[in-house]
Amino acid sequence: MSAVTTPPLDRFPVVLFDLDGTITDSAPGIHGGFRHALATVGHPEPTEAMLASVIGPPMVDTFRSLGMAPADVDRAIAAYIERYDATGWQENSVYEGMDVVLGKARASGTRLAVATSKSERFAIRILEHFGLAEHFEFIGGASDDGTRRAKPDVIAHSLTSLGITPVLASDGGTPDVLMIGDRDHDVLGAAKYGIPTVVVEWGYGSAEEARQAFRSVSSASELGGLLDGRH
């Protein structure tokens, strides 16, 4: 946990949520699509360490990091999307208590939005499927054409869609906004705009990643308590 000084969390009128590893456990579908994509381009079966690292960053960056030729990256992405679109998005479940956290935060008047590196259309589909989309004023994600995939870009997209101008940390930062996520991509992406992050420990990040945030929580009830000022 860092020494960042922030006001009590219930004083943040806007809260951005990551999706994978924060609201839903999407590992089965993502891992299934990843394995299918690697098999499609003839890449060896992924190791457990590799599987542990793929949830969070843009998938195209993961494929590139494996040294794939550009044409194979394109084929792998197409194969991944094909499987995820057909079945992978359903291989998903909501973390216990997160529906309650979202419902109470929305009822309190907090403006909620999603900022995920997942394709925006899949994020909307998943949240609608679980009956959670109604809690969010905006659901923002990566664009299908690849022009918006990095976490800072997605965060800026969600802020802009809420009518909030993203201000870089170097220019004073974006006030009154909090990020909730599980990986260092969330922490660092939000930090670009001077936005503090609460890391949820039930996601896919490591203990080291959690230490980069100004606060971490181990349960949905603890997160809910932070957001309503009880902790």
N, C-alpha and C positions, 0 to 999 in steps of 0.2 A: 504494500500500500504506500502510495507516495504521500508527500507532505503538502499537496495542493490544498489551498484554503478555499472552501466553497461555502455558500450558505446552506442551511438545512434543505434536504432534498424536496420537502413539500413546498418550497418556495420557487421551484422551477415550474413555470406555467406550461412549458413545452417539453415533452419527452419523446425521444426517438428510440425505437426498438429495432435491434437486429432480429432476424427470424430464425435461421438455422442455429441450433445450440442455445437459443435464448428463449424463444416461445415454443418451438417444436423440436422434437428429436427426429431429424431427417436423415440420420446416418444410413439406415438400410437402403433407401432409395438412391442416395448420392453414391454410396459405395457400389451398388449394383450397376449404376450407369457408368461409373468409372471403370469397373472391371470389363464391362461390355465394350467400352470405347477402346481400351488397351488391346483387347482381343481382336477388335476390328482392324487395327493397324499392325498387328503382329508383335506387340510389345509384351514382354514377360509379365506374368502375374504380379500384381503389386504386393509389396511387403506390408506387414502390419504398421510399421512406422510411416510408410507412404500413405496408407489409408487414413492414419490419424491426422495427417497434415492437409488433406484435400478439402476439408470442410471449412469454409471461411473465405479464402482468396478466390479470385475469379478462376474458373476452371481452365480457361485458355492459357492463363499464366502458369498453371500447374503443368499442363501438357508441354508448354515451351520449356519449362525447367527440366523436363526429362530428356531434352536434346532432340526432340522430334523435328523432322523437316517441316517447313511451312505447310506443304500439302498434307502431310500426316496429321498435323495439328487441326487442319480444317476437317479432315475425315473423322478424327476423334471427337471433335466438338459436335459434328452432325450426328454421330452414333450415340453420343451421350444424350443429346437433346431428344433424339428419336425414342430411346428407351424411357427417359424421364417423363416425356410427354405421354407415353402410353401407360406406364405403370408406376414409374419411380416416384412421382409426386404423391401417390397414395400410400407409399411405404413410409409412413410418417405418423407421429402422434404428438399430442399437446402435453407439455410437461405439467405434472400435477400442480394445481393451484394457480397456473398462469391465467386461466380464464377469469378467476376471481380477482386477481391483481388488476387485470385490464379493465374489468367491469367497474371496480371501485374507483380506479384512477379516472376513468371517463366520467363517472357519476359525480366526482368531486369537481369537475370543470377543467381538469388538466387536458390540454390538447395533445393527442397521441398521433404519432405517425410511424411508419416503418421505413427503415433505410437498410436495405439488404443488397449484397452483391449477387444474389440469386436473380434470375430473370424476373422482371416485374410482372409479367403475365402469369408466371408460375406462383409467385408470391401471392398475388390476388386470388388465384384459383385455390390455393391451399387454405388461406385464411377464410375465404367464403365457404369452403368445404367444412371447416370446423366451426363455423358460425362466429368467427372472431372478427371478420372484416368490419362489422358495424361499430367496433370500438375505435376505429382509426379514421381520422380526418383525411389522411392520405396514405397510400401504400406505394412506396417508392423502391425501385430496384434497378437492376442492370437493363440496358437496352439490348434488344436482340441483334442489332447491327454492330455491337461491340464498341460503339463510340462512348458509352457510359458504363464502365465496369469497375473502376477503382473505387474503394470505399469513400475517399474524400469527394469524388464526383457524385456518388449516389447520395451522400449526406447533403451536398449542396443542392441537388435536385429536389430532395424532399423538403428542405428548408424553403427554397424558392416557391415550391408548390403550396406551401403554407402561408406564403406572403411575407416570409422572413428573408432579409438580405443576408447571405453568408458573408461574414467578415473574418478575414484571416487573423490568426492569433497575433501575427506581427503588426497588425493594424488595430489591435485592441480586442479582437475576438468577438464572437457572437454571444450576447448575453441571454440569460433566462432559458437556456436550452440544456437538457441533460441527455446523455446517450446511455442506453442499456445494451450490453453485448457480452460476448464470451471469448473473443479472440483479440490479439494485439492489433489486428487490422481495424477493429472497432475503436480501440483506444487511440491509436495513432491517427486514424482518419478523422475522428472527432477533434483531436488535439490540434489539427491543422487550423481549425476555426475557434480554438480556445474553449472548446466544449468539454467538460469533465465527463468521465465514463464510470459507471458502476458495472463491474464484471460479475456475471453469474457463474458460480463455481460448478454448476451441473452441466455446463456445455462442453465444448471440445478443446478449450484452451488449456495451457499448462499453468502450474502454480506461478511460474516466472511471468507469464503473460498477465496473470491476475495482479501481480505486484506492480505492474505498470499503471494500473488504474488508481484513482484516488480512494476507491472503496470497492470491496467485494462482498457478495452475499452468498450464503450456502443453501437458501431455500426460498421458494416463492413467498412464503409468509414473511420472511425477513425483508424481502424486497418490498412487499406491500407495506410493511411497517415503516420502511424508509420513506416511501413515497407519500405516506399520509402523516409523517412527522412523529411516529411513535418510537423510532429508534434513531 
